[in-house]
Structures are given as structure tokens and as C-alpha cells.
Amino acid sequence: MVGDFNHWNPAAHPLEPRGDGTRAATVALPANSAHSFRYLAAGDYWFDDEHADHHDGTNSRIRT
């Protein structure tokens, strides 16, 4: 998971496998803020979160 909260560094918050076959990362964000983020998969494949609060045309957006 990459975003403005980790300076778009793919190594900062890697998605870890979960028991149900999905992957997840935990990121602590300050309250009352908004952040852009995306997911980066193998092969340099970028994708957005369909359940994000908003999309700005390039990135997913989340408000805390």
C-alpha cells in the first residue's frame, strides 16, 4: 500500500497475507485528515480501492 502518508514508498506498508486469502496492511493516520493512496502489485501494476471514500481521477482518497 502506497500513499502520501508514506511518501509513496512501496516498502513502507506491504500487504501481508491473512487467513482468509486476502491481504491487509495497518496504517495509523491522524484524525480529521485526508490522504491519497493506491495499491501496487507485482509487475508494477497499480490499482485503486473500490471502497475508498473518493477517487480524484488518479488515486483513491480516504478521510479519517
Predicted model as a PDB file, atoms N, CA, C, CB and O in Angstrom, pLDDT in the B-factor column:
MODEL        1                                                                  
ATOM      1  N   MET A   1       0.859  -1.158   0.000  1.00 90.00           N  
ATOM      2  CA  MET A   1       0.000   0.000   0.000  1.00 90.00           C  
ATOM      3  C   MET A   1       0.904   1.219   0.000  1.00 90.00           C  
ATOM      4  CB  MET A   1      -0.976  -0.001   1.219  1.00 90.00           C  
ATOM      5  O   MET A   1       1.809   1.329   0.826  1.00 90.00           O  
ATOM      6  N   VAL A   2       0.659   2.120  -0.915  1.00 95.00           N  
ATOM      7  CA  VAL A   2       1.473   3.335  -1.011  1.00 95.00           C  
ATOM      8  C   VAL A   2       0.561   4.553  -1.016  1.00 95.00           C  
ATOM      9  CB  VAL A   2       2.363   3.313  -2.286  1.00 95.00           C  
ATOM     10  O   VAL A   2      -0.579   4.493  -1.477  1.00 95.00           O  
ATOM     11  N   GLY A   3       1.077   5.646  -0.500  1.00 95.00           N  
ATOM     12  CA  GLY A   3       0.275   6.861  -0.466  1.00 95.00           C  
ATOM     13  C   GLY A   3       1.078   8.050   0.024  1.00 95.00           C  
ATOM     14  O   GLY A   3       2.270   7.949   0.314  1.00 95.00           O  
ATOM     15  N   ASP A   4       0.392   9.173   0.106  1.00 96.00           N  
ATOM     16  CA  ASP A   4       1.074  10.380   0.557  1.00 96.00           C  
ATOM     17  C   ASP A   4       1.536  10.252   2.013  1.00 96.00           C  
ATOM     18  CB  ASP A   4       0.154  11.593   0.401  1.00 96.00           C  
ATOM     19  O   ASP A   4       2.446  10.964   2.437  1.00 96.00           O  
ATOM     20  N   PHE A   5       0.917   9.351   2.779  1.00 95.00           N  
ATOM     21  CA  PHE A   5       1.273   9.147   4.188  1.00 95.00           C  
ATOM     22  C   PHE A   5       2.594   8.408   4.369  1.00 95.00           C  
ATOM     23  CB  PHE A   5       0.177   8.383   4.886  1.00 95.00           C  
ATOM     24  O   PHE A   5       3.162   8.436   5.460  1.00 95.00           O  
ATOM     25  N   ASN A   6       3.100   7.745   3.320  1.00 96.00           N  
ATOM     26  CA  ASN A   6       4.398   7.076   3.402  1.00 96.00           C  
ATOM     27  C   ASN A   6       5.315   7.472   2.244  1.00 96.00           C  
ATOM     28  CB  ASN A   6       4.207   5.562   3.416  1.00 96.00           C  
ATOM     29  O   ASN A   6       6.215   6.727   1.859  1.00 96.00           O  
ATOM     30  N   HIS A   7       5.064   8.653   1.707  1.00 96.00           N  
ATOM     31  CA  HIS A   7       5.883   9.231   0.625  1.00 96.00           C  
ATOM     32  C   HIS A   7       5.940   8.308  -0.592  1.00 96.00           C  
ATOM     33  CB  HIS A   7       7.309   9.515   1.129  1.00 96.00           C  
ATOM     34  O   HIS A   7       6.948   8.256  -1.297  1.00 96.00           O  
ATOM     35  N   TRP A   8       4.850   7.582  -0.830  1.00 95.00           N  
ATOM     36  CA  TRP A   8       4.700   6.682  -1.978  1.00 95.00           C  
ATOM     37  C   TRP A   8       5.812   5.628  -2.018  1.00 95.00           C  
ATOM     38  CB  TRP A   8       4.698   7.488  -3.284  1.00 95.00           C  
ATOM     39  O   TRP A   8       6.294   5.259  -3.089  1.00 95.00           O  
ATOM     40  N   ASN A   9       6.208   5.153  -0.836  1.00 95.00           N  
ATOM     41  CA  ASN A   9       7.259   4.146  -0.710  1.00 95.00           C  
ATOM     42  C   ASN A   9       6.611   2.763  -0.616  1.00 95.00           C  
ATOM     43  CB  ASN A   9       8.160   4.426   0.538  1.00 95.00           C  
ATOM     44  O   ASN A   9       5.977   2.463   0.396  1.00 95.00           O  
ATOM     45  N   PRO A  10       6.748   1.917  -1.631  1.00 91.00           N  
ATOM     46  CA  PRO A  10       6.096   0.600  -1.632  1.00 91.00           C  
ATOM     47  C   PRO A  10       6.564  -0.323  -0.507  1.00 91.00           C  
ATOM     48  CB  PRO A  10       6.337  -0.077  -2.950  1.00 91.00           C  
ATOM     49  O   PRO A  10       5.832  -1.239  -0.131  1.00 91.00           O  
ATOM     50  N   ALA A  11       7.743  -0.111   0.031  1.00 92.00           N  
ATOM     51  CA  ALA A  11       8.263  -0.977   1.093  1.00 92.00           C  
ATOM     52  C   ALA A  11       7.766  -0.573   2.479  1.00 92.00           C  
ATOM     53  CB  ALA A  11       9.778  -0.960   1.075  1.00 92.00           C  
ATOM     54  O   ALA A  11       7.940  -1.334   3.431  1.00 92.00           O  
ATOM     55  N   ALA A  12       7.161   0.588   2.618  1.00 94.00           N  
ATOM     56  CA  ALA A  12       6.766   1.100   3.934  1.00 94.00           C  
ATOM     57  C   ALA A  12       5.604   0.326   4.563  1.00 94.00           C  
ATOM     58  CB  ALA A  12       6.389   2.556   3.818  1.00 94.00           C  
ATOM     59  O   ALA A  12       5.617   0.084   5.769  1.00 94.00           O  
ATOM     60  N   HIS A  13       4.613  -0.061   3.780  1.00 92.00           N  
ATOM     61  CA  HIS A  13       3.436  -0.765   4.293  1.00 92.00           C  
ATOM     62  C   HIS A  13       3.046  -1.906   3.352  1.00 92.00           C  
ATOM     63  CB  HIS A  13       2.251   0.214   4.471  1.00 92.00           C  
ATOM     64  O   HIS A  13       2.032  -1.812   2.660  1.00 92.00           O  
ATOM     65  N   PRO A  14       3.833  -2.975   3.318  1.00 88.00           N  
ATOM     66  CA  PRO A  14       3.485  -4.091   2.421  1.00 88.00           C  
ATOM     67  C   PRO A  14       2.206  -4.789   2.886  1.00 88.00           C  
ATOM     68  CB  PRO A  14       4.646  -5.111   2.352  1.00 88.00           C  
ATOM     69  O   PRO A  14       1.937  -4.871   4.084  1.00 88.00           O  
ATOM     70  N   LEU A  15       1.436  -5.279   1.948  1.00 86.00           N  
ATOM     71  CA  LEU A  15       0.234  -6.040   2.270  1.00 86.00           C  
ATOM     72  C   LEU A  15       0.659  -7.436   2.724  1.00 86.00           C  
ATOM     73  CB  LEU A  15      -0.739  -6.114   1.043  1.00 86.00           C  
ATOM     74  O   LEU A  15       1.404  -8.128   2.029  1.00 86.00           O  
ATOM     75  N   GLU A  16       0.178  -7.833   3.887  1.00 90.00           N  
ATOM     76  CA  GLU A  16       0.518  -9.134   4.462  1.00 90.00           C  
ATOM     77  C   GLU A  16      -0.640 -10.111   4.259  1.00 90.00           C  
ATOM     78  CB  GLU A  16       0.854  -8.997   5.970  1.00 90.00           C  
ATOM     79  O   GLU A  16      -1.801  -9.714   4.350  1.00 90.00           O  
ATOM     80  N   PRO A  17      -0.340 -11.381   3.984  1.00 93.00           N  
ATOM     81  CA  PRO A  17      -1.398 -12.378   3.801  1.00 93.00           C  
ATOM     82  C   PRO A  17      -2.205 -12.575   5.083  1.00 93.00           C  
ATOM     83  CB  PRO A  17      -0.798 -13.713   3.352  1.00 93.00           C  
ATOM     84  O   PRO A  17      -1.664 -12.531   6.187  1.00 93.00           O  
ATOM     85  N   ARG A  18      -3.502 -12.791   4.914  1.00 94.00           N  
ATOM     86  CA  ARG A  18      -4.412 -13.081   6.031  1.00 94.00           C  
ATOM     87  C   ARG A  18      -4.937 -14.499   5.872  1.00 94.00           C  
ATOM     88  CB  ARG A  18      -5.594 -12.052   6.089  1.00 94.00           C  
ATOM     89  O   ARG A  18      -4.814 -15.088   4.798  1.00 94.00           O  
ATOM     90  N   GLY A  19      -5.507 -15.039   6.901  1.00 95.00           N  
ATOM     91  CA  GLY A  19      -6.001 -16.417   6.897  1.00 95.00           C  
ATOM     92  C   GLY A  19      -7.108 -16.683   5.901  1.00 95.00           C  
ATOM     93  O   GLY A  19      -7.313 -17.828   5.497  1.00 95.00           O  
ATOM     94  N   ASP A  20      -7.835 -15.632   5.494  1.00 96.00           N  
ATOM     95  CA  ASP A  20      -8.954 -15.826   4.563  1.00 96.00           C  
ATOM     96  C   ASP A  20      -8.547 -15.680   3.097  1.00 96.00           C  
ATOM     97  CB  ASP A  20     -10.056 -14.837   4.876  1.00 96.00           C  
ATOM     98  O   ASP A  20      -9.405 -15.661   2.214  1.00 96.00           O  
ATOM     99  N   GLY A  21      -7.238 -15.576   2.834  1.00 93.00           N  
ATOM    100  CA  GLY A  21      -6.757 -15.476   1.459  1.00 93.00           C  
ATOM    101  C   GLY A  21      -6.585 -14.050   0.954  1.00 93.00           C  
ATOM    102  O   GLY A  21      -6.050 -13.847  -0.136  1.00 93.00           O  
ATOM    103  N   THR A  22      -7.025 -13.064   1.719  1.00 90.00           N  
ATOM    104  CA  THR A  22      -6.826 -11.669   1.335  1.00 90.00           C  
ATOM    105  C   THR A  22      -5.514 -11.161   1.917  1.00 90.00           C  
ATOM    106  CB  THR A  22      -8.010 -10.790   1.811  1.00 90.00           C  
ATOM    107  O   THR A  22      -4.817 -11.878   2.635  1.00 90.00           O  
ATOM    108  N   ARG A  23      -5.195  -9.926   1.598  1.00 89.00           N  
ATOM    109  CA  ARG A  23      -4.003  -9.279   2.147  1.00 89.00           C  
ATOM    110  C   ARG A  23      -4.423  -7.975   2.802  1.00 89.00           C  
ATOM    111  CB  ARG A  23      -2.928  -9.027   1.040  1.00 89.00           C  
ATOM    112  O   ARG A  23      -5.419  -7.371   2.405  1.00 89.00           O  
ATOM    113  N   ALA A  24      -3.665  -7.538   3.808  1.00 90.00           N  
ATOM    114  CA  ALA A  24      -4.014  -6.310   4.516  1.00 90.00           C  
ATOM    115  C   ALA A  24      -2.761  -5.628   5.050  1.00 90.00           C  
ATOM    116  CB  ALA A  24      -4.989  -6.608   5.664  1.00 90.00           C  
ATOM    117  O   ALA A  24      -1.725  -6.263   5.246  1.00 90.00           O  
ATOM    118  N   ALA A  25      -2.873  -4.335   5.279  1.00 90.00           N  
ATOM    119  CA  ALA A  25      -1.828  -3.547   5.933  1.00 90.00           C  
ATOM    120  C   ALA A  25      -2.521  -2.624   6.922  1.00 90.00           C  
ATOM    121  CB  ALA A  25      -0.961  -2.732   4.890  1.00 90.00           C  
ATOM    122  O   ALA A  25      -3.644  -2.178   6.688  1.00 90.00           O  
ATOM    123  N   THR A  26      -1.848  -2.345   8.018  1.00 91.00           N  
ATOM    124  CA  THR A  26      -2.380  -1.415   9.009  1.00 91.00           C  
ATOM    125  C   THR A  26      -1.555  -0.137   8.957  1.00 91.00           C  
ATOM    126  CB  THR A  26      -2.362  -2.038  10.444  1.00 91.00           C  
ATOM    127  O   THR A  26      -0.328  -0.164   9.043  1.00 91.00           O  
ATOM    128  N   VAL A  27      -2.256   0.976   8.813  1.00 92.00           N  
ATOM    129  CA  VAL A  27      -1.596   2.284   8.749  1.00 92.00           C  
ATOM    130  C   VAL A  27      -2.301   3.211   9.727  1.00 92.00           C  
ATOM    131  CB  VAL A  27      -1.620   2.876   7.291  1.00 92.00           C  
ATOM    132  O   VAL A  27      -3.520   3.372   9.658  1.00 92.00           O  
ATOM    133  N   ALA A  28      -1.552   3.820  10.633  1.00 93.00           N  
ATOM    134  CA  ALA A  28      -2.126   4.789  11.575  1.00 93.00           C  
ATOM    135  C   ALA A  28      -2.080   6.181  10.937  1.00 93.00           C  
ATOM    136  CB  ALA A  28      -1.353   4.775  12.947  1.00 93.00           C  
ATOM    137  O   ALA A  28      -1.013   6.667  10.561  1.00 93.00           O  
ATOM    138  N   LEU A  29      -3.245   6.810  10.822  1.00 94.00           N  
ATOM    139  CA  LEU A  29      -3.339   8.142  10.223  1.00 94.00           C  
ATOM    140  C   LEU A  29      -3.923   9.113  11.235  1.00 94.00           C  
ATOM    141  CB  LEU A  29      -4.202   8.113   8.936  1.00 94.00           C  
ATOM    142  O   LEU A  29      -4.730   8.720  12.077  1.00 94.00           O  
ATOM    143  N   PRO A  30      -3.525  10.378  11.162  1.00 95.00           N  
ATOM    144  CA  PRO A  30      -4.080  11.361  12.097  1.00 95.00           C  
ATOM    145  C   PRO A  30      -5.566  11.590  11.833  1.00 95.00           C  
ATOM    146  CB  PRO A  30      -3.316  12.691  11.995  1.00 95.00           C  
ATOM    147  O   PRO A  30      -6.039  11.490  10.701  1.00 95.00           O  
ATOM    148  N   ALA A  31      -6.287  11.901  12.911  1.00 96.00           N  
ATOM    149  CA  ALA A  31      -7.719  12.191  12.797  1.00 96.00           C  
ATOM    150  C   ALA A  31      -7.945  13.472  12.005  1.00 96.00           C  
ATOM    151  CB  ALA A  31      -8.361  12.308  14.191  1.00 96.00           C  
ATOM    152  O   ALA A  31      -7.092  14.359  11.961  1.00 96.00           O  
ATOM    153  N   ASN A  32      -9.115  13.543  11.381  1.00 97.00           N  
ATOM    154  CA  ASN A  32      -9.530  14.738  10.627  1.00 97.00           C  
ATOM    155  C   ASN A  32      -8.549  15.116   9.523  1.00 97.00           C  
ATOM    156  CB  ASN A  32      -9.693  15.911  11.570  1.00 97.00           C  
ATOM    157  O   ASN A  32      -8.184  16.282   9.369  1.00 97.00           O  
ATOM    158  N   SER A  33      -8.133  14.121   8.765  1.00 96.00           N  
ATOM    159  CA  SER A  33      -7.213  14.364   7.656  1.00 96.00           C  
ATOM    160  C   SER A  33      -7.691  13.593   6.424  1.00 96.00           C  
ATOM    161  CB  SER A  33      -5.758  13.950   8.036  1.00 96.00           C  
ATOM    162  O   SER A  33      -8.550  12.718   6.532  1.00 96.00           O  
ATOM    163  N   ALA A  34      -7.147  13.913   5.280  1.00 96.00           N  
ATOM    164  CA  ALA A  34      -7.469  13.224   4.026  1.00 96.00           C  
ATOM    165  C   ALA A  34      -6.166  12.798   3.365  1.00 96.00           C  
ATOM    166  CB  ALA A  34      -8.311  14.139   3.067  1.00 96.00           C  
ATOM    167  O   ALA A  34      -5.167  13.517   3.405  1.00 96.00           O  
ATOM    168  N   HIS A  35      -6.193  11.613   2.756  1.00 96.00           N  
ATOM    169  CA  HIS A  35      -4.973  11.056   2.173  1.00 96.00           C  
ATOM    170  C   HIS A  35      -5.263  10.369   0.848  1.00 96.00           C  
ATOM    171  CB  HIS A  35      -4.320  10.070   3.141  1.00 96.00           C  
ATOM    172  O   HIS A  35      -6.329   9.786   0.654  1.00 96.00           O  
ATOM    173  N   SER A  36      -4.292  10.449  -0.063  1.00 96.00           N  
ATOM    174  CA  SER A  36      -4.326   9.732  -1.338  1.00 96.00           C  
ATOM    175  C   SER A  36      -3.553   8.437  -1.176  1.00 96.00           C  
ATOM    176  CB  SER A  36      -3.734  10.597  -2.498  1.00 96.00           C  
ATOM    177  O   SER A  36      -2.529   8.395  -0.494  1.00 96.00           O  
ATOM    178  N   PHE A  37      -4.053   7.370  -1.813  1.00 95.00           N  
ATOM    179  CA  PHE A  37      -3.328   6.101  -1.757  1.00 95.00           C  
ATOM    180  C   PHE A  37      -3.705   5.233  -2.951  1.00 95.00           C  
ATOM    181  CB  PHE A  37      -3.625   5.358  -0.434  1.00 95.00           C  
ATOM    182  O   PHE A  37      -4.707   5.467  -3.626  1.00 95.00           O  
ATOM    183  N   ARG A  38      -2.878   4.235  -3.187  1.00 94.00           N  
ATOM    184  CA  ARG A  38      -3.125   3.212  -4.201  1.00 94.00           C  
ATOM    185  C   ARG A  38      -2.466   1.928  -3.744  1.00 94.00           C  
ATOM    186  CB  ARG A  38      -2.590   3.650  -5.603  1.00 94.00           C  
ATOM    187  O   ARG A  38      -1.703   1.920  -2.778  1.00 94.00           O  
ATOM    188  N   TYR A  39      -2.763   0.845  -4.442  1.00 92.00           N  
ATOM    189  CA  TYR A  39      -2.105  -0.425  -4.197  1.00 92.00           C  
ATOM    190  C   TYR A  39      -1.151  -0.683  -5.354  1.00 92.00           C  
ATOM    191  CB  TYR A  39      -3.139  -1.586  -4.038  1.00 92.00           C  
ATOM    192  O   TYR A  39      -1.452  -0.358  -6.502  1.00 92.00           O  
ATOM    193  N   LEU A  40       0.004  -1.270  -5.041  1.00 90.00           N  
ATOM    194  CA  LEU A  40       0.989  -1.624  -6.058  1.00 90.00           C  
ATOM    195  C   LEU A  40       1.220  -3.120  -5.986  1.00 90.00           C  
ATOM    196  CB  LEU A  40       2.325  -0.839  -5.863  1.00 90.00           C  
ATOM    197  O   LEU A  40       1.692  -3.638  -4.974  1.00 90.00           O  
ATOM    198  N   ALA A  41       0.884  -3.815  -7.067  1.00 87.00           N  
ATOM    199  CA  ALA A  41       1.039  -5.267  -7.129  1.00 87.00           C  
ATOM    200  C   ALA A  41       2.278  -5.621  -7.948  1.00 87.00           C  
ATOM    201  CB  ALA A  41      -0.224  -5.930  -7.738  1.00 87.00           C  
ATOM    202  O   ALA A  41       2.906  -4.755  -8.557  1.00 87.00           O  
ATOM    203  N   ALA A  42       2.611  -6.889  -7.949  1.00 82.00           N  
ATOM    204  CA  ALA A  42       3.751  -7.380  -8.723  1.00 82.00           C  
ATOM    205  C   ALA A  42       3.609  -6.966 -10.185  1.00 82.00           C  
ATOM    206  CB  ALA A  42       3.870  -8.919  -8.606  1.00 82.00           C  
ATOM    207  O   ALA A  42       2.501  -6.863 -10.712  1.00 82.00           O  
ATOM    208  N   GLY A  43       4.726  -6.736 -10.815  1.00 83.00           N  
ATOM    209  CA  GLY A  43       4.726  -6.354 -12.218  1.00 83.00           C  
ATOM    210  C   GLY A  43       4.411  -4.889 -12.426  1.00 83.00           C  
ATOM    211  O   GLY A  43       4.030  -4.487 -13.525  1.00 83.00           O  
ATOM    212  N   ASP A  44       4.564  -4.083 -11.384  1.00 88.00           N  
ATOM    213  CA  ASP A  44       4.312  -2.642 -11.454  1.00 88.00           C  
ATOM    214  C   ASP A  44       2.859  -2.342 -11.843  1.00 88.00           C  
ATOM    215  CB  ASP A  44       5.269  -1.987 -12.459  1.00 88.00           C  
ATOM    216  O   ASP A  44       2.593  -1.399 -12.588  1.00 88.00           O  
ATOM    217  N   TYR A  45       1.933  -3.144 -11.338  1.00 91.00           N  
ATOM    218  CA  TYR A  45       0.505  -2.973 -11.593  1.00 91.00           C  
ATOM    219  C   TYR A  45      -0.109  -2.155 -10.458  1.00 91.00           C  
ATOM    220  CB  TYR A  45      -0.208  -4.354 -11.732  1.00 91.00           C  
ATOM    221  O   TYR A  45      -0.131  -2.608  -9.314  1.00 91.00           O  
ATOM    222  N   TRP A  46      -0.607  -0.957 -10.762  1.00 93.00           N  
ATOM    223  CA  TRP A  46      -1.225  -0.069  -9.782  1.00 93.00           C  
ATOM    224  C   TRP A  46      -2.736  -0.203  -9.872  1.00 93.00           C  
ATOM    225  CB  TRP A  46      -0.788   1.403 -10.006  1.00 93.00           C  
ATOM    226  O   TRP A  46      -3.287  -0.304 -10.968  1.00 93.00           O  
ATOM    227  N   PHE A  47      -3.409  -0.204  -8.729  1.00 90.00           N  
ATOM    228  CA  PHE A  47      -4.866  -0.205  -8.759  1.00 90.00           C  
ATOM    229  C   PHE A  47      -5.435   0.540  -7.552  1.00 90.00           C  
ATOM    230  CB  PHE A  47      -5.398  -1.643  -8.797  1.00 90.00           C  
ATOM    231  O   PHE A  47      -4.763   0.721  -6.536  1.00 90.00           O  
ATOM    232  N   ASP A  48      -6.672   0.958  -7.691  1.00 92.00           N  
ATOM    233  CA  ASP A  48      -7.353   1.734  -6.673  1.00 92.00           C  
ATOM    234  C   ASP A  48      -8.221   0.848  -5.792  1.00 92.00           C  
ATOM    235  CB  ASP A  48      -8.194   2.818  -7.316  1.00 92.00           C  
ATOM    236  O   ASP A  48      -8.451  -0.322  -6.099  1.00 92.00           O  
ATOM    237  N   ASP A  49      -8.694   1.415  -4.705  1.00 92.00           N  
ATOM    238  CA  ASP A  49      -9.597   0.728  -3.786  1.00 92.00           C  
ATOM    239  C   ASP A  49     -11.027   1.118  -4.153  1.00 92.00           C  
ATOM    240  CB  ASP A  49      -9.276   1.085  -2.289  1.00 92.00           C  
ATOM    241  O   ASP A  49     -11.396   2.286  -4.042  1.00 92.00           O  
ATOM    242  N   GLU A  50     -11.818   0.166  -4.581  1.00 91.00           N  
ATOM    243  CA  GLU A  50     -13.195   0.468  -4.997  1.00 91.00           C  
ATOM    244  C   GLU A  50     -14.068   0.926  -3.835  1.00 91.00           C  
ATOM    245  CB  GLU A  50     -13.821  -0.753  -5.647  1.00 91.00           C  
ATOM    246  O   GLU A  50     -15.139   1.492  -4.054  1.00 91.00           O  
ATOM    247  N   HIS A  51     -13.625   0.691  -2.605  1.00 93.00           N  
ATOM    248  CA  HIS A  51     -14.396   1.084  -1.421  1.00 93.00           C  
ATOM    249  C   HIS A  51     -13.858   2.355  -0.763  1.00 93.00           C  
ATOM    250  CB  HIS A  51     -14.397  -0.046  -0.410  1.00 93.00           C  
ATOM    251  O   HIS A  51     -14.240   2.679   0.361  1.00 93.00           O  
ATOM    252  N   ALA A  52     -12.976   3.073  -1.456  1.00 95.00           N  
ATOM    253  CA  ALA A  52     -12.421   4.315  -0.906  1.00 95.00           C  
ATOM    254  C   ALA A  52     -13.520   5.371  -0.770  1.00 95.00           C  
ATOM    255  CB  ALA A  52     -11.270   4.847  -1.804  1.00 95.00           C  
ATOM    256  O   ALA A  52     -14.567   5.284  -1.412  1.00 95.00           O  
ATOM    257  N   ASP A  53     -13.263   6.358   0.068  1.00 96.00           N  
ATOM    258  CA  ASP A  53     -14.233   7.447   0.263  1.00 96.00           C  
ATOM    259  C   ASP A  53     -14.446   8.259  -1.008  1.00 96.00           C  
ATOM    260  CB  ASP A  53     -13.770   8.370   1.386  1.00 96.00           C  
ATOM    261  O   ASP A  53     -15.538   8.777  -1.242  1.00 96.00           O  
ATOM    262  N   HIS A  54     -13.407   8.371  -1.828  1.00 94.00           N  
ATOM    263  CA  HIS A  54     -13.452   9.220  -3.021  1.00 94.00           C  
ATOM    264  C   HIS A  54     -12.318   8.797  -3.949  1.00 94.00           C  
ATOM    265  CB  HIS A  54     -13.337  10.743  -2.646  1.00 94.00           C  
ATOM    266  O   HIS A  54     -11.368   8.148  -3.512  1.00 94.00           O  
ATOM    267  N   HIS A  55     -12.411   9.157  -5.212  1.00 93.00           N  
ATOM    268  CA  HIS A  55     -11.328   8.972  -6.180  1.00 93.00           C  
ATOM    269  C   HIS A  55     -11.097  10.304  -6.866  1.00 93.00           C  
ATOM    270  CB  HIS A  55     -11.663   7.844  -7.225  1.00 93.00           C  
ATOM    271  O   HIS A  55     -12.049  10.969  -7.274  1.00 93.00           O  
ATOM    272  N   ASP A  56      -9.845  10.696  -6.994  1.00 90.00           N  
ATOM    273  CA  ASP A  56      -9.547  12.008  -7.583  1.00 90.00           C  
ATOM    274  C   ASP A  56      -9.147  11.926  -9.053  1.00 90.00           C  
ATOM    275  CB  ASP A  56      -8.442  12.680  -6.803  1.00 90.00           C  
ATOM    276  O   ASP A  56      -8.616  12.889  -9.607  1.00 90.00           O  
ATOM    277  N   GLY A  57      -9.394  10.798  -9.676  1.00 86.00           N  
ATOM    278  CA  GLY A  57      -9.042  10.619 -11.086  1.00 86.00           C  
ATOM    279  C   GLY A  57      -7.783   9.788 -11.251  1.00 86.00           C  
ATOM    280  O   GLY A  57      -7.629   9.087 -12.251  1.00 86.00           O  
ATOM    281  N   THR A  58      -6.882   9.856 -10.282  1.00 89.00           N  
ATOM    282  CA  THR A  58      -5.655   9.068 -10.310  1.00 89.00           C  
ATOM    283  C   THR A  58      -5.551   8.150  -9.112  1.00 89.00           C  
ATOM    284  CB  THR A  58      -4.448   9.975 -10.366  1.00 89.00           C  
ATOM    285  O   THR A  58      -5.108   7.008  -9.234  1.00 89.00           O  
ATOM    286  N   ASN A  59      -5.959   8.648  -7.947  1.00 95.00           N  
ATOM    287  CA  ASN A  59      -5.766   7.912  -6.702  1.00 95.00           C  
ATOM    288  C   ASN A  59      -7.075   7.703  -5.952  1.00 95.00           C  
ATOM    289  CB  ASN A  59      -4.779   8.642  -5.816  1.00 95.00           C  
ATOM    290  O   ASN A  59      -8.071   8.387  -6.186  1.00 95.00           O  
ATOM    291  N   SER A  60      -7.037   6.736  -5.045  1.00 96.00           N  
ATOM    292  CA  SER A  60      -8.114   6.591  -4.070  1.00 96.00           C  
ATOM    293  C   SER A  60      -7.871   7.620  -2.982  1.00 96.00           C  
ATOM    294  CB  SER A  60      -8.181   5.131  -3.480  1.00 96.00           C  
ATOM    295  O   SER A  60      -6.731   8.003  -2.719  1.00 96.00           O  
ATOM    296  N   ARG A  61      -8.965   8.072  -2.344  1.00 96.00           N  
ATOM    297  CA  ARG A  61      -8.837   9.052  -1.257  1.00 96.00           C  
ATOM    298  C   ARG A  61      -9.599   8.519  -0.044  1.00 96.00           C  
ATOM    299  CB  ARG A  61      -9.384  10.468  -1.690  1.00 96.00           C  
ATOM    300  O   ARG A  61     -10.659   7.906  -0.173  1.00 96.00           O  
ATOM    301  N   ILE A  62      -9.030   8.769   1.137  1.00 95.00           N  
ATOM    302  CA  ILE A  62      -9.678   8.379   2.380  1.00 95.00           C  
ATOM    303  C   ILE A  62      -9.640   9.566   3.346  1.00 95.00           C  
ATOM    304  CB  ILE A  62      -8.987   7.124   3.002  1.00 95.00           C  
ATOM    305  O   ILE A  62      -8.658  10.304   3.424  1.00 95.00           O  
ATOM    306  N   ARG A  63     -10.751   9.719   4.081  1.00 95.00           N  
ATOM    307  CA  ARG A  63     -10.833  10.750   5.132  1.00 95.00           C  
ATOM    308  C   ARG A  63     -10.922  10.045   6.477  1.00 95.00           C  
ATOM    309  CB  ARG A  63     -12.070  11.706   4.914  1.00 95.00           C  
ATOM    310  O   ARG A  63     -11.621   9.043   6.626  1.00 95.00           O  
ATOM    311  N   THR A  64     -10.206  10.586   7.448  1.00 94.00           N  
ATOM    312  CA  THR A  64     -10.231   9.998   8.788  1.00 94.00           C  
ATOM    313  C   THR A  64     -11.042  10.869   9.735  1.00 94.00           C  
ATOM    314  CB  THR A  64      -8.802   9.814   9.329  1.00 94.00           C  
ATOM    315  O   THR A  64     -11.179  10.539  10.913  1.00 94.00           O  
TER     316      THR A  64                                                      
ENDMDL                                                                          
END                                                                             
